[in-house]
C-alpha cells in the first residue's frame, strides 16, 4: 500500500515537468521573472518585500522575526500535550 501511495505521489508531483505538452517549468520561470520585475518597478528589492507590503509583518525580515518568536516555545508546548495528540 505504501508503495502505491509513493507512486501516486511521484506521478502527481512530476506531472508538469516531463518535457511534454504539459510541462509548465518555462511558464513558472517567466512568472517568477515578471514578479521580480514588477517588484523592482515599484521600488522593492524582492517580490517577497512587495508581497508583504500589505500584510501584518510588512517586511520579510519582520515575518522571520515573528516566526522566530514562535519557534522556541514550540517544543515545550508539544511536550505538554497528551501523547494521544502527538500520534
Backbone torsions as a table, in degrees:
resi	resn	phi	psi	omega
1	UNK	NA	-45.0	-179.6
2	UNK	-60.8	-38.9	179.2
3	UNK	-63.3	-41.1	179.0
4	UNK	-64.4	-42.6	177.6
5	UNK	-61.8	-39.2	177.4
6	UNK	-63.1	-43.2	178.0
7	UNK	-61.6	-42.8	179.1
8	UNK	-63.8	-44.6	178.9
9	UNK	-60.9	-48.1	-179.1
10	UNK	-60.1	-43.4	179.2
11	UNK	-62.3	-40.5	-179.9
12	UNK	-70.1	-45.1	-176.6
13	UNK	-65.0	-29.6	-175.8
14	UNK	-110.6	18.9	-176.4
15	UNK	-67.6	-20.0	-176.1
16	UNK	-116.1	19.3	-179.8
17	UNK	-135.5	39.0	-177.8
18	UNK	-100.2	0.0	179.9
19	UNK	80.5	12.3	179.5
20	UNK	-105.5	-160.3	-176.0
21	UNK	-68.1	-14.8	179.6
22	UNK	-99.5	5.7	-179.0
23	UNK	-71.3	122.6	-176.4
24	UNK	-109.7	7.3	-176.1
25	UNK	-59.4	-41.2	-179.4
26	UNK	-67.7	-35.3	176.7
27	UNK	-65.2	-42.5	179.2
28	UNK	-64.1	-42.1	178.0
29	UNK	-62.1	-41.0	179.9
30	UNK	-65.5	-43.1	177.9
31	UNK	-62.7	-40.6	178.0
32	UNK	-62.8	-42.4	179.2
33	UNK	-64.8	-40.3	178.3
34	UNK	-66.3	-37.3	177.3
35	UNK	-63.3	-44.0	178.2
36	UNK	-63.0	-43.8	-179.9
37	UNK	-61.2	-44.5	179.6
38	UNK	-62.2	-45.5	179.9
39	UNK	-60.5	-44.3	179.6
40	UNK	-64.3	-41.0	178.8
41	UNK	-63.0	-30.2	-180.0
42	UNK	-91.2	6.4	174.0
43	UNK	92.0	12.9	179.3
44	UNK	-102.3	147.3	-178.1
45	UNK	-78.9	-26.7	179.9
46	UNK	-139.8	163.7	175.6
47	UNK	-67.2	-33.4	178.7
48	UNK	-60.6	-43.2	179.1
49	UNK	-63.3	-39.9	177.7
50	UNK	-64.9	-48.2	-175.7
51	UNK	-67.2	-30.2	-177.5
52	UNK	-84.9	-7.5	-175.0
53	UNK	-55.8	-32.7	-179.4
54	UNK	-109.5	17.8	177.9
55	UNK	-99.1	170.9	-176.9
56	UNK	-57.8	-44.0	-175.6
57	UNK	-75.1	-26.4	179.2
58	UNK	73.7	-35.5	-180.0
59	UNK	-136.0	155.1	176.1
60	UNK	-58.5	-37.4	-179.7
61	UNK	-63.8	-41.7	178.7
62	UNK	-66.2	-37.4	177.8
63	UNK	-63.6	-43.1	177.7
64	UNK	-62.5	-39.3	177.4
65	UNK	-62.1	-42.8	178.2
66	UNK	-62.9	-45.2	179.7
67	UNK	-65.7	-38.1	179.3
68	UNK	-61.9	-31.8	177.6
69	UNK	-69.7	-27.1	-179.1
70	UNK	-82.6	-28.5	-173.0
71	UNK	-65.7	-49.3	-177.8
72	UNK	-56.4	-42.2	-179.6
73	UNK	-74.0	-16.2	-173.4
74	UNK	-58.9	-49.9	-179.6
75	UNK	-60.9	-37.5	179.1
76	UNK	-64.7	-43.0	179.8
77	UNK	-67.7	-36.5	178.1
78	UNK	-64.2	-39.7	179.8
79	UNK	-65.3	-26.1	-179.7
80	UNK	-78.8	-18.4	-179.6
81	UNK	-73.3	147.6	175.5
82	UNK	-63.0	151.7	-178.3
83	UNK	-55.5	-36.9	-176.6
84	UNK	-63.3	-25.4	179.7
85	UNK	-80.7	-16.5	-175.9
86	UNK	-97.3	-5.8	-177.1
87	UNK	-100.8	NA	NA
